[in-house]
Amino acid sequence: MTSIEQLYKDFGVLADAKDKAGEHEEAYLSILNGVNGGSSEKRLASQFMARFFKYFPQLSERAIDAQLDLCEDEDVAIRKQAIKDLVTLCKSNPEHVPRISDVLTQLLQSEDSNELSLVTSSLLNLFSFDAKGTFQGIFSQILNGEDTLREKAIKFLQNKVKQIPEEIMTKEVEEFVLEESKKVLVDVTGDEFLAFMQMLSVLKCCQTVLGRQQLVELITEQADMESVDGEFSSTDVDCVDKLLQCTKQGLPFFSKNVHSTKFVAYFCDKVLPKLSETASPDDDDTDYRLELVKVFAEMSTTCGDMENLSERLEKLYDCLLEYMPLPPLTEDGENTPESEQPKLEFSYVESLMFAFHQIARKEPQFLTGEENAERLKDFRLRLQYFARGIQVYIKQLRMALQGKTGEALKTEESKLKVTALKITNNINVLIKDLFHNPPSYKAVISLSWKPVQKAPTAIPTSPAGQKRGAQGDGDVAAKKSHSHTDRVLYHPPGGKFSEKAGTFTQNRGRGRGGFRGRGGRNRNWRGRY
């Protein structure tokens, strides 16, 4: 065992030799033996080993092993010194970065906050020596390490990649990260998938058209939409959640150059026909049906040319009609009592009508073709019925919000009414466009849950009887009212909307759903059991 005095003597020999330190192998071996001493000897040995490591390549394996032994010492002070010196080993010998990165990644499991902070900073320092090699060590543990370690390593990437300087994150390094991430995404849980998408989205290579397209393809693969057995199990909450979260992850990447066509087609074929039977979780008040039609509405704006457009448009149209009833009449032609009239779910109608308005413009003959005359007649009746209820409801909402400013608009009741006004105004604008002869697709609205550029301090009032609606959205129970119509006395139908109608949760992972594992550990969307 080497004493403190001997360690300093050996240090002196090597320091005095300067560039010829490599000629004094015996002194370095003496320092290596210092790891078997007491606390002070171990800490000194750690520093001296790292200091002169580059002069003894023939002893590199032995020196690294000795350093790793110190990283496992029971004394936290010794471990911290050894962790700090691991980085020094790589300063002049970057070829060891992958191995040291692998070791430091394992040390992310430390329960000591100070030690963990040192491990994190040491890992970040390695990037300046060899960024690709550092990522190689981290991904090695993500792919092969135990579950707890894997979780820590993924969290590190999620939180720290964005902190790495641009000059270090070269194109080659980013492409390496993307390729390694693809390997991991073969078998991930829901939370892991969301973490990787968050990490990848900040890479420069993923902000180009080609990069965004690659991310969309990754999301498509995770959503399992193109597999032979890629059926949508509407009654399986996990399956619904997986599709919902995948689609939300794709929304930021869709554009005029990166189309959402595959998602839109899948929704038309698999989701909308089963929307009414789609399950929602029992442990909270999330309405998955409403969330699905919202994301569908958003991605409808970036849908490109779609095969079997008429068939898919018909499925969307049929789904929309489920929420747009015909005017109910009694046998003698009178309006049915208000209590028996259908409830209008404005939140669903806003999303579905918006999507129809976006996609139908690609196939105007769907409504205007001679063979579709009866369809257009039926649709106009439904639009007219809905419009009448909307007009009365908009008037009631404006009256309720009249003169309210500042704090008065911040109450839950006022927020609900403002949201309802937005939704109903949006529907009103779309109805006017579709009611044109022939139907028009020129109106532009902002969906109710999308962020508002500048919120008004007060809600302007409209003259009594005014029917023109500005842009907006909504859903609540409409109250009694009367209006002249050509179908005897008209009682506006009751309206209904979700209190969450004006919100849209982005990038929210419930840890549900089954992300497919094609081998490996077969991780589940809920997490590992």
C-alpha positions in Angstrom: 0.0 0.0 0.0 1.4 3.4 -1.0 1.6 6.0 1.7 0.7 9.7 1.5 4.5 10.6 1.5 5.2 8.1 -1.3 2.4 9.4 -3.4 3.7 12.9 -3.2 7.2 11.6 -4.0 5.9 9.8 -7.0 4.0 12.9 -8.1 7.2 14.9 -7.9 9.1 12.4 -10.0 6.5 12.5 -12.8 5.9 16.3 -12.6 9.6 17.0 -12.8 10.0 14.7 -15.8 7.3 16.7 -17.7 6.9 15.3 -21.2 9.2 12.4 -20.3 7.0 11.3 -17.5 6.2 8.1 -19.5 9.8 6.9 -18.7 8.9 6.5 -15.0 6.4 3.7 -15.1 7.4 2.5 -11.6 6.3 5.8 -10.1 2.9 5.6 -11.9 2.4 2.0 -10.8 3.0 3.2 -7.2 0.3 5.8 -7.6 -2.1 3.1 -8.9 -1.5 1.1 -5.7 -2.7 4.1 -3.7 -6.3 3.1 -4.4 -5.8 0.4 -1.8 -4.9 2.9 0.9 -7.0 5.0 3.3 -9.4 7.8 2.4 -6.6 10.4 1.9 -4.5 8.1 -0.2 -7.4 7.2 -2.4 -8.3 10.8 -3.1 -4.7 11.7 -3.9 -4.2 8.6 -6.0 -7.4 9.5 -8.0 -6.1 13.0 -8.8 -2.5 11.8 -9.7 -3.7 8.9 -11.8 -5.8 11.3 -13.9 -3.1 13.9 -14.1 -0.5 11.6 -15.7 -2.8 9.1 -17.4 -2.0 10.2 -20.9 1.7 9.3 -20.5 1.0 5.6 -19.8 -1.2 4.2 -22.6 0.1 0.7 -21.8 -1.4 1.1 -18.3 -4.7 2.7 -19.4 -6.9 -0.3 -18.7 -5.4 -0.8 -15.2 -5.7 2.9 -14.5 -9.3 3.1 -15.6 -10.2 0.0 -13.6 -8.6 1.6 -10.5 -10.5 4.8 -11.1 -13.8 2.8 -11.4 -13.1 1.1 -8.1 -12.9 4.5 -6.5 -16.3 5.4 -8.0 -17.8 2.5 -6.1 -16.2 3.4 -2.8 -18.4 3.6 0.3 -17.0 7.1 1.1 -19.0 9.7 -0.9 -16.1 12.1 -0.8 -13.9 9.6 -2.5 -16.6 8.8 -5.1 -17.0 12.5 -5.9 -13.3 12.9 -6.4 -13.1 9.9 -8.6 -16.1 11.0 -10.7 -14.5 14.4 -11.2 -11.2 12.8 -12.3 -12.9 10.4 -14.8 -13.5 13.4 -17.0 -9.8 14.4 -16.8 -8.8 10.9 -18.1 -10.6 11.8 -21.3 -9.2 15.3 -21.8 -6.1 14.1 -23.7 -7.5 10.6 -24.5 -10.9 11.1 -26.1 -10.9 7.5 -27.4 -12.0 6.5 -23.8 -15.1 8.8 -23.9 -17.6 6.1 -24.8 -16.5 3.9 -21.9 -16.4 6.7 -19.4 -19.8 8.0 -20.6 -21.2 4.5 -20.1 -19.9 4.5 -16.5 -21.1 8.0 -15.7 -24.5 7.1 -17.0 -24.7 4.2 -14.6 -23.8 6.7 -11.8 -27.0 8.7 -12.6 -28.6 6.3 -10.2 -26.9 8.0 -7.2 -29.3 9.0 -4.4 -26.9 11.7 -3.1 -28.0 15.0 -4.6 -24.5 16.5 -4.6 -23.0 13.4 -6.2 -25.8 13.3 -8.8 -25.1 16.9 -9.7 -21.4 16.1 -10.1 -22.2 13.1 -12.3 -24.5 15.3 -14.5 -22.0 18.0 -14.9 -19.2 15.5 -15.7 -21.3 13.9 -18.4 -22.0 17.3 -19.9 -18.2 18.1 -19.8 -17.5 14.9 -21.8 -19.5 16.3 -24.8 -16.7 18.9 -25.4 -14.2 16.1 -25.8 -16.3 13.7 -28.0 -20.0 14.4 -28.3 -20.7 11.3 -30.5 -18.8 9.1 -28.1 -20.6 10.5 -25.1 -24.0 9.8 -26.7 -22.7 6.3 -27.5 -22.1 5.5 -23.9 -25.5 6.9 -22.8 -27.5 5.1 -25.5 -25.6 1.9 -24.6 -27.2 2.0 -21.1 -30.6 3.0 -22.5 -30.6 0.0 -24.8 -29.0 -2.5 -22.5 -29.3 -1.2 -18.9 -31.7 -2.1 -16.2 -35.1 -0.3 -16.2 -34.3 2.2 -13.4 -31.0 3.2 -15.1 -32.7 3.4 -18.5 -35.3 5.8 -17.0 -32.5 8.0 -15.6 -30.6 8.1 -18.8 -33.6 9.0 -20.9 -34.5 11.8 -18.4 -30.9 13.1 -18.7 -31.2 13.3 -22.5 -34.7 14.9 -22.3 -33.5 17.7 -20.0 -29.9 18.2 -21.1 -29.6 17.8 -24.8 -31.0 21.3 -25.4 -28.2 22.7 -23.2 -25.4 21.4 -25.4 -23.8 24.2 -27.4 -24.5 24.3 -31.1 -20.8 24.0 -32.1 -20.7 20.6 -30.3 -24.0 19.4 -31.7 -22.8 19.1 -35.3 -24.9 17.6 -38.1 -23.0 14.3 -37.8 -23.7 14.2 -34.0 -27.4 15.0 -34.4 -27.8 12.3 -37.1 -26.2 9.8 -34.8 -28.6 10.7 -32.0 -31.5 10.4 -34.4 -30.4 6.9 -35.6 -29.8 5.7 -32.0 -33.2 7.0 -31.0 -34.8 5.0 -33.7 -33.3 1.9 -32.2 -34.7 2.8 -28.8 -38.1 3.6 -30.2 -38.5 0.1 -31.4 -39.6 -0.8 -27.8 -40.7 2.0 -25.5 -43.3 2.9 -23.0 -45.6 5.9 -23.5 -43.6 8.2 -21.2 -40.4 7.2 -22.9 -41.8 7.9 -26.3 -42.9 11.4 -25.3 -39.5 12.1 -23.7 -37.7 11.1 -26.9 -40.0 13.2 -29.1 -39.4 16.2 -26.9 -35.6 15.6 -27.1 -35.6 15.1 -30.9 -37.7 18.1 -31.6 -35.0 20.5 -30.5 -32.4 19.0 -32.9 -31.6 21.2 -35.8 -31.7 18.2 -38.2 -35.3 17.6 -37.1 -36.4 21.1 -37.8 -35.9 20.8 -41.6 -38.6 19.5 -43.8 -36.7 16.1 -44.1 -36.2 16.0 -40.4 -39.8 16.7 -39.6 -40.9 14.1 -42.1 -38.7 11.5 -40.3 -40.2 12.4 -37.0 -43.7 12.0 -38.4 -42.8 8.6 -39.8 -41.5 7.6 -36.4 -44.8 8.7 -34.9 -46.8 6.9 -37.5 -44.9 3.7 -36.8 -45.5 4.1 -33.1 -49.2 4.7 -33.6 -49.2 1.3 -35.5 -51.4 2.7 -38.2 -49.8 0.9 -41.1 -49.5 -2.6 -39.7 -51.7 -5.4 -40.9 -53.4 -5.6 -37.5 -53.5 -1.9 -37.0 -57.1 -1.8 -36.0 -58.5 0.8 -33.7 -59.9 -0.8 -30.6 -62.3 2.0 -29.6 -63.3 0.3 -26.3 -59.7 -0.1 -25.2 -58.7 3.0 -23.2 -55.0 2.2 -23.7 -55.3 1.9 -27.4 -57.3 5.2 -27.6 -54.8 7.0 -25.4 -51.8 5.8 -27.5 -53.4 7.0 -30.8 -54.3 10.3 -29.1 -50.9 11.0 -27.7 -49.1 9.9 -30.9 -51.3 12.3 -33.0 -50.7 15.2 -30.6 -47.0 14.6 -30.9 -47.3 14.8 -34.7 -49.3 18.1 -34.8 -46.3 20.4 -34.4 -44.5 18.8 -37.3 -47.4 18.8 -39.8 -47.2 21.6 -42.4 -47.8 22.3 -46.1 -44.6 20.3 -46.8 -45.1 17.6 -44.2 -48.6 16.3 -44.7 -50.9 14.7 -42.1 -52.6 12.6 -44.8 -51.9 9.2 -43.3 -53.3 10.3 -39.9 -56.4 11.9 -41.5 -57.0 8.8 -43.6 -56.6 6.5 -40.6 -59.0 8.6 -38.6 -61.6 8.6 -41.4 -61.3 4.8 -41.9 -60.9 3.5 -38.3 -61.7 6.2 -35.7 -64.7 8.2 -36.8 -66.9 5.2 -37.6 -66.4 4.1 -34.0 -66.4 7.5 -32.3 -69.7 7.0 -30.5 -68.4 3.9 -28.8 -64.9 5.2 -27.9 -63.9 4.7 -24.3 -62.6 7.3 -21.9 -60.6 6.7 -18.7 -62.6 6.2 -15.5 -60.0 7.9 -13.3 -60.5 11.4 -14.6 -63.0 13.5 -16.5 -61.1 13.5 -19.9 -63.4 13.0 -22.8 -61.3 11.1 -25.3 -64.0 11.4 -28.0 -63.8 15.2 -27.9 -60.0 15.1 -27.8 -59.9 12.9 -30.8 -62.1 15.1 -32.9 -60.1 18.1 -31.9 -56.8 16.7 -33.0 -58.5 15.5 -36.2 -59.7 19.1 -36.9 -56.2 20.5 -36.3 -54.5 18.1 -38.7 -57.2 18.4 -41.4 -55.6 21.7 -42.4 -52.4 20.0 -43.5 -53.9 17.0 -45.3 -52.5 16.4 -48.8 -54.0 14.4 -51.6 -55.8 11.4 -50.2 -56.7 8.2 -51.9 -60.3 7.1 -51.9 -61.2 10.7 -50.9 -65.0 10.4 -51.6 -65.3 7.3 -49.4 -63.3 8.8 -46.6 -65.2 12.1 -46.9 -68.4 10.2 -46.6 -67.3 8.6 -43.4 -66.5 12.1 -42.0 -69.8 13.4 -43.2 -71.7 10.5 -41.6 -70.0 11.2 -38.3 -70.8 14.9 -38.5 -74.5 14.1 -39.2 -74.6 12.2 -35.9 -74.2 15.5 -34.2 -76.4 17.5 -36.6 -80.0 16.2 -36.3 -82.9 17.1 -38.6 -85.6 19.4 -37.2 -87.9 17.2 -35.1 -91.6 17.4 -35.9 -94.7 15.8 -34.4 -97.2 13.9 -36.5 -99.3 17.1 -37.0 -96.3 19.1 -38.3 -95.8 21.0 -35.1 -92.5 21.5 -33.4 -91.8 18.9 -30.6 -91.7 20.2 -27.0 -88.4 21.6 -26.0 -87.8 18.8 -23.4 -88.0 16.2 -26.3 -85.7 18.1 -28.7 -82.2 16.7 -29.3 -79.3 18.2 -27.4 -76.8 19.8 -29.6 -73.2 19.1 -28.8 -71.5 22.2 -30.2 -67.9 21.2 -29.3 -68.1 18.1 -31.4 -69.8 20.0 -34.3 -67.1 22.7 -34.3 -64.3 20.2 -34.7 -66.1 17.9 -37.2 -67.6 20.7 -39.3 -64.2 22.4 -39.4 -62.6 19.2 -40.7 -65.3 18.6 -43.2 -65.0 22.2 -44.4 -61.2 21.7 -44.9 -61.4 18.3 -46.7 -64.6 18.7 -48.7 -63.0 21.6 -50.6 -60.9 19.0 -52.3 -64.0 17.2 -53.5 -66.8 19.8 -54.1 -68.9 17.3 -56.1 -69.5 15.5 -52.8 -72.3 18.0 -52.1 -72.9 19.6 -55.5 -72.9 16.6 -57.9 -76.3 15.8 -59.5 -76.3 12.4 -57.9 -75.9 14.0 -54.5 -78.8 16.4 -54.7 -80.7 14.7 -51.9 -77.6 14.7 -49.7 -77.3 18.5 -50.2 -81.0 19.0 -49.5 -80.8 17.0 -46.3 -77.5 18.8 -45.2 -79.1 22.2 -45.8 -82.0 21.3 -43.5 -79.6 20.2 -40.8 -77.5 23.4 -41.2 -80.6 25.6 -41.1 -81.9 23.9 -37.9 -78.5 24.2 -36.2 -78.1 27.8 -37.4 -81.4 28.9 -35.8 -80.4 27.4 -32.4 -76.9 29.0 -32.7 -78.3 32.5 -33.4 -80.5 32.4 -30.3 -77.7 31.0 -28.2 -75.2 33.6 -29.4 -77.6 36.4 -28.5 -78.1 34.9 -25.0 -74.4 34.6 -24.4 -73.7 38.2 -25.6 -76.4 39.5 -23.3 -74.9 37.5 -20.3 -71.4 38.9 -21.0 -72.5 42.4 -21.8 -70.5 45.0 -20.0 -68.3 42.6 -18.2 -64.6 43.5 -18.0 -61.4 42.6 -16.2 -62.0 40.4 -13.1 -65.6 39.8 -14.0 -64.5 37.9 -17.1 -62.1 35.7 -15.1 -64.7 33.8 -13.1 -65.3 30.2 -14.1 -68.8 31.0 -15.3 -67.7 33.8 -17.5 -64.8 31.8 -18.9 -67.3 29.1 -19.8 -69.5 31.5 -21.5 -66.7 33.1 -23.4 -65.6 29.7 -24.6 -69.2 28.9 -25.6 -69.4 32.1 -27.6 -66.2 31.3 -29.4 -67.4 27.8 -30.4 -70.9 28.9 -31.5 -69.5 31.8 -33.5 -67.1 29.5 -35.2 -69.9 27.1 -36.1 -72.0 30.1 -37.3 -69.3 31.2 -39.7 -68.8 27.7 -41.1 -72.6 27.2 -41.5 -72.9 30.4 -43.5 -70.1 29.2 -45.8 -71.6 25.8 -46.3 -75.1 27.2 -46.8 -73.9 29.1 -49.9 -75.2 27.9 -53.3 -73.0 26.1 -54.2 -71.3 25.5 -50.8 -68.3 27.7 -50.3 -65.0 26.8 -48.5 -63.5 30.3 -48.2 -64.2 31.1 -44.5 -61.1 31.1 -42.2 -61.6 30.7 -38.4 -59.4 30.1 -35.4 -60.4 26.9 -33.5 -61.7 27.7 -30.0 -59.0 25.9 -28.1 -56.2 27.5 -30.1 -54.3 30.3 -28.3 -55.7 33.7 -28.8 -53.3 36.4 -29.9 -54.8 39.2 -27.8 -57.8 38.6 -25.5 -60.4 41.4 -25.5 -61.0 43.2 -22.2 -64.7 43.2 -22.8 -67.3 41.4 -24.9 -68.9 43.7 -27.4 -72.7 43.6 -27.6 -74.7 43.1 -30.8 -77.9 44.7 -31.8 -81.0 42.7 -31.0 -81.7 40.2 -33.7 -78.3 40.4 -35.2 -77.3 37.1 -36.7 -73.8 37.7 -38.0 -71.2 35.9 -35.8 -67.6 36.7 -35.5 -64.9 34.0 -35.2 -65.1 31.9 -32.1 -66.3 28.5 -30.5 -68.8 27.0 -27.7 -71.2 24.3 -26.0 -73.7 24.8 -23.1 -77.4 24.2 -22.5 -79.4 26.7 -24.6 -82.2 28.4 -22.8 -85.8 29.0 -23.9 -86.4 31.4 -26.7 -88.7 31.9 -29.6 -88.1 32.9 -33.2 -90.1 33.2 -36.4 -89.5 30.4 -38.9 -91.2 28.9 -41.9 -91.8 25.8 -39.9 -94.4 27.0 -37.4 -93.2 28.3 -34.0 -89.6 27.5 -33.4 -88.1 26.5 -30.0 -84.3 26.4 -30.1 -82.9 23.1 -29.1 -81.0 22.6 -25.9 -77.2 22.9 -26.4 -74.5 21.0 -24.6 -70.8 21.5 -24.4 -67.9 20.3 -22.4 -66.4 22.6 -19.8 -63.1 21.7 -21.3 -64.2 22.7 -24.7 -61.9 25.7 -24.9 -58.8 23.7 -23.8 -56.6 21.4 -25.7 -53.9 19.5 -23.8 -50.8 19.3 -25.8 -48.0 16.8 -25.2 -49.7 15.1 -22.4 -48.8 11.5 -21.7 -51.0 9.5 -19.4 -48.7 6.5 -19.4 -51.4 4.5 -21.0 -51.9 2.7 -24.3 -49.8 -0.1 -25.7 -46.7 1.0 -27.6 -45.7 -2.1 -29.5 -42.5 -3.8 -28.7 -41.1 -5.7 -31.6 -38.7 -7.7 -29.5 -36.5 -6.8 -26.6 -38.3 -6.1 -23.3 -41.7 -5.6 -24.9 -42.3 -2.4 -23.0 -45.9 -1.4 -22.5 -47.4 2.1 -22.9 -48.4 2.0 -19.2 -44.8 1.4 -18.2 -42.9 -1.6 -17.1 -44.4 -3.9 -14.6 
